[in-house]
Amino acid sequence: MKLHRFSLAAGALALALVPASTLSWAQAPAKIWFSWSPKPLPLTEWKAPNKPIWRLNEIMGAHKGQADWDQPIVRDQDYAADYISLAPGAKTKPQFWGDDRIFWYIASGQVRFHIEGQEPIVASKGWLVQVPYRNIYWMETVGSEPSVRLEVIRSNRTPLYPATQGDTGPAPTAKGKTYVLASYRTPPDKYDEVNKPALDFWGDFVKRPATPGDHPFVADTTNFANVIRGHGTPTPPDSNKGHFHIDYSEFWVIAEGTVDYKMEGMKVYTANVGDVVYAPQGRWHRASWAGDGMSTRIAINPRPYGMHNFDPDAGAKQ
């Protein structure tokens, strides 16, 4: 059964902020430019809860015996990301976000998503799901085990809850906020050729099989979740510093295999499925597919066309 909202028939404006025909992240332009690019002094540190790597098995171990829990993973100027466990049979309240999309990576268990205008989606390990702004949604855990999801939303956002004219409450509550009954005419955003409701990573993406390289799942003016898949390769030497970003940080969740990371000031370390790796703004970082098989990382940052700063002798590539 589809979930619909009162007055949705008023119409929605489909704004293709990033036309699919122009998506070409994997194609490097022939020309190389040079710049004096600023790096922070001192280096940007990992400020809690951010850290070089959150290991999923350690997170699960820390919450052993608990069915419902919330573990903050990322907090910075752009994103808030949490690993969240929801008990079997538990449901969330219907809600939506005023001006931002929200998206998830499912680490374990099964979640049934009820999204406005869509048939229910049952997502299991490896699935990616997203909801554009002003679309009402709720979710529930199905099956006999808790569901665990990585939830990503823009920083310092507060959800809205659907209401009706003359609604007498009680009003929702949130720390530092007071909820008031309001009306609005700005319609919900729509899905498009790139931003689709869900991706069944193991059941569809891997079985296609997807070509190696970049496969954006989320792409708008302030969000980018890029599924990057490739075959294991020898870990580059430390002289290969990778790249850095000027005004934003980046993080990844590993969806398949293993990925080696080299962060400025650190030794190489390996991330496994479900682990979350974080590179602070301005710090050199490098990711490489490890092992003998295929590996996939999901890169998350606020810039679909973000600038990558490489060493001048690197040819603008890793």
C-alpha positions in Angstrom: 0.0 0.0 0.0 1.4 3.4 -1.0 1.8 6.1 1.6 0.2 9.4 0.5 -0.2 12.7 2.1 -3.1 15.2 2.2 -2.8 17.8 -0.5 0.0 16.0 -2.4 -2.1 16.4 -5.5 -1.3 20.1 -5.4 1.7 19.0 -7.4 5.5 18.6 -6.9 8.2 20.5 -8.7 10.8 18.1 -10.0 14.1 20.0 -9.9 16.9 18.1 -11.6 19.7 19.7 -9.7 22.3 17.3 -11.1 21.1 16.1 -14.5 22.0 12.4 -15.1 23.3 13.3 -18.6 26.1 15.3 -17.0 27.2 12.9 -14.4 30.7 12.0 -15.3 32.7 11.8 -12.1 34.8 8.9 -13.3 36.0 10.7 -16.4 39.1 12.8 -15.9 39.4 15.9 -18.1 42.4 16.0 -20.4 43.6 19.3 -19.0 45.4 19.6 -15.7 45.4 22.9 -13.7 47.7 23.9 -10.9 47.0 26.0 -7.9 48.4 27.2 -4.6 45.9 25.2 -2.4 45.5 26.0 1.3 46.0 23.3 3.9 45.1 24.0 7.6 47.8 24.7 10.2 47.8 22.8 12.4 46.3 19.8 10.7 42.6 19.3 11.3 42.2 16.8 14.1 39.5 14.1 14.6 37.1 15.7 17.0 34.8 13.2 18.8 32.8 11.3 17.7 34.8 11.6 14.5 37.8 9.3 14.4 40.0 7.6 11.7 37.9 4.4 11.8 34.8 3.2 13.5 34.8 -0.6 13.4 31.3 -2.1 13.1 32.2 -5.2 15.1 33.4 -3.0 18.0 30.2 -1.0 17.9 28.1 -4.1 18.0 30.2 -5.5 20.8 29.8 -2.3 22.8 26.0 -2.6 22.6 25.8 -6.3 23.1 22.5 -7.4 24.6 20.7 -4.1 23.6 18.0 -4.1 21.0 17.6 -0.3 20.7 20.6 2.0 20.6 22.1 5.0 18.9 25.9 5.4 18.3 27.0 8.8 17.0 29.6 8.3 14.3 30.1 11.6 12.4 29.5 15.2 13.6 30.9 18.0 11.5 29.9 21.2 9.7 28.1 19.1 7.0 26.8 15.8 8.4 25.4 13.9 11.3 25.7 10.2 10.9 24.7 7.6 13.4 24.6 3.8 13.6 21.1 3.0 15.0 19.6 -0.3 16.1 15.9 -0.8 16.1 14.3 -3.7 18.0 12.3 -6.4 16.2 8.7 -5.1 15.6 9.7 -1.6 16.6 8.5 1.4 14.4 9.5 5.0 14.0 7.1 7.9 13.9 6.1 9.3 10.5 8.3 12.3 9.9 10.0 14.3 7.2 12.8 16.9 6.7 12.1 20.4 5.6 14.9 21.0 3.1 17.3 18.1 3.1 17.3 14.5 2.0 18.2 11.6 4.4 19.8 8.3 3.4 20.8 5.0 5.0 23.1 2.1 4.7 21.7 -1.1 6.2 24.3 -3.1 8.1 22.2 -6.0 9.4 18.7 -7.2 9.9 15.7 -6.1 7.8 13.9 -2.7 7.7 10.6 -2.0 6.0 10.5 1.5 4.7 7.2 3.3 4.2 7.9 6.3 1.9 5.3 8.7 0.6 4.2 7.7 -2.9 6.3 4.5 -2.9 5.5 0.9 -2.4 7.0 -0.4 0.9 10.7 -1.4 0.6 12.2 -4.2 2.6 15.9 -3.5 2.9 18.5 -5.9 4.3 22.3 -5.9 4.6 24.0 -3.8 2.1 21.0 -1.9 0.9 21.0 1.9 0.4 17.8 3.8 0.9 17.1 7.5 0.6 14.1 9.9 1.1 14.1 13.4 -0.6 13.1 16.5 1.4 9.5 16.9 2.5 8.5 13.3 1.8 6.9 11.6 4.8 8.4 8.3 5.8 8.5 5.8 8.6 10.2 2.5 9.1 9.9 -0.7 11.1 12.1 -3.7 11.8 10.8 -7.0 10.4 12.1 -10.4 11.3 13.4 -11.7 14.6 16.5 -9.7 15.0 17.2 -6.0 15.5 18.0 -4.0 12.4 21.1 -1.8 12.3 21.4 1.1 9.9 23.8 4.0 9.3 21.7 7.1 9.1 23.1 10.2 7.4 21.5 13.7 7.4 22.8 17.2 7.2 24.1 18.7 10.4 21.9 20.5 13.0 18.7 19.5 11.3 15.4 18.8 13.2 12.7 16.6 11.7 9.1 17.8 11.1 6.0 15.7 11.7 2.9 15.7 9.6 -0.3 17.3 11.0 -3.7 18.4 9.9 -5.5 21.7 10.0 -6.8 22.3 13.5 -4.6 19.6 15.0 -4.6 20.0 18.8 -1.5 17.9 19.4 0.1 17.0 21.6 3.0 18.7 19.9 6.3 16.8 19.4 9.3 17.7 21.5 13.0 18.2 20.8 15.8 19.6 22.8 16.2 23.4 22.3 13.1 23.5 20.1 9.4 24.2 20.4 7.0 22.8 17.8 4.2 25.0 16.5 1.4 24.1 14.1 2.3 25.6 10.6 1.0 25.5 7.0 3.2 25.4 3.9 2.8 25.1 0.1 6.3 24.1 -0.9 5.9 20.5 -2.3 8.0 17.5 -1.6 11.0 16.8 -3.8 10.9 13.9 -6.3 13.2 11.0 -7.1 15.1 11.2 -10.4 17.4 9.2 -12.7 20.2 9.3 -10.1 18.4 9.7 -6.8 16.3 6.5 -6.7 14.5 5.2 -3.6 16.8 2.2 -3.0 19.7 0.2 -4.2 19.9 -3.5 -3.4 23.7 -3.8 -3.3 24.1 -7.5 -3.1 21.0 -8.5 -5.0 21.2 -6.1 -7.9 24.3 -4.0 -8.0 26.8 -6.8 -7.5 24.9 -9.3 -9.7 24.6 -7.0 -12.7 27.6 -6.9 -12.3 28.3 -3.2 -12.0 31.3 -1.9 -13.9 34.2 -0.9 -11.8 34.3 2.8 -10.9 31.9 5.4 -9.6 28.2 4.8 -9.3 26.4 7.8 -7.6 23.4 6.8 -5.4 22.8 10.3 -3.9 23.7 13.5 -5.8 22.3 17.0 -5.3 23.7 20.4 -4.6 24.7 19.5 -1.0 24.9 15.7 -0.8 27.0 13.1 -2.6 27.0 9.3 -1.8 29.1 7.6 -4.4 29.4 3.8 -4.6 33.0 3.1 -5.7 33.8 -0.5 -6.7 37.0 -2.1 -7.9 39.3 -5.1 -7.9 42.0 -5.5 -5.3 45.3 -3.9 -6.2 48.7 -3.7 -4.4 48.7 -1.0 -1.8 50.5 2.1 -3.1 53.7 3.3 -1.4 53.5 6.1 1.2 54.9 8.5 -1.4 51.5 8.4 -3.0 49.6 10.7 -0.7 46.3 10.7 -2.5 44.5 14.0 -2.3 42.9 16.5 0.1 39.8 18.7 0.1 39.7 22.4 0.9 36.6 23.2 2.9 35.0 19.9 3.8 35.6 16.5 5.3 34.7 13.1 3.8 33.8 9.7 5.1 33.1 6.2 3.8 31.2 3.1 4.8 32.6 -0.1 3.4 30.0 -2.2 1.6 32.1 -5.1 0.2 35.6 -6.6 0.7 38.3 -4.6 2.3 39.8 -1.1 1.7 43.2 0.2 2.7 43.4 3.8 3.9 46.4 6.1 4.3 45.8 9.3 6.2 48.3 12.1 6.6 50.2 11.4 9.8 49.1 7.8 10.1 50.2 4.4 9.0 48.1 2.4 6.5 45.1 0.6 8.0 42.4 -1.7 6.6 38.6 -1.2 6.8 36.1 -4.0 6.6 32.4 -4.2 5.7 30.3 -1.9 7.8 33.3 0.1 9.1 33.2 3.9 8.8 36.4 5.8 7.9 36.7 9.6 8.3 39.2 12.1 6.6 39.2 15.6 8.2 39.2 18.6 6.0 42.5 19.5 4.5 44.3 16.2 5.4 45.9 14.1 2.7 44.1 10.8 2.3 44.1 7.8 0.0 41.9 4.8 -0.4 42.8 1.6 -2.3 40.9 -1.6 -2.9 42.6 -4.4 -0.9 42.7 -8.2 -1.2 42.3 -10.3 -4.2 38.6 -9.8 -4.9 36.2 -7.0 -5.4 35.8 -4.2 -2.8 33.4 -1.3 -2.5 33.4 1.8 -0.5 30.6 4.4 -0.3 32.1 7.9 -0.3 30.0 10.5 1.4 30.6 14.3 1.2 28.7 17.5 0.4 30.2 18.2 -3.0 29.2 16.1 -6.1 31.9 18.0 -8.1 34.3 18.6 -5.2 37.9 19.6 -5.9 40.5 17.0 -5.4 44.0 18.4 -4.7 46.9 16.1 -5.7 50.6 16.4 -5.5 51.9 18.6 -8.5 53.8 15.6 -9.9 50.9 13.1 -9.5 49.2 14.1 -12.8 46.0 15.1 -10.9 45.3 11.4 -10.1 46.1 8.8 -7.5 
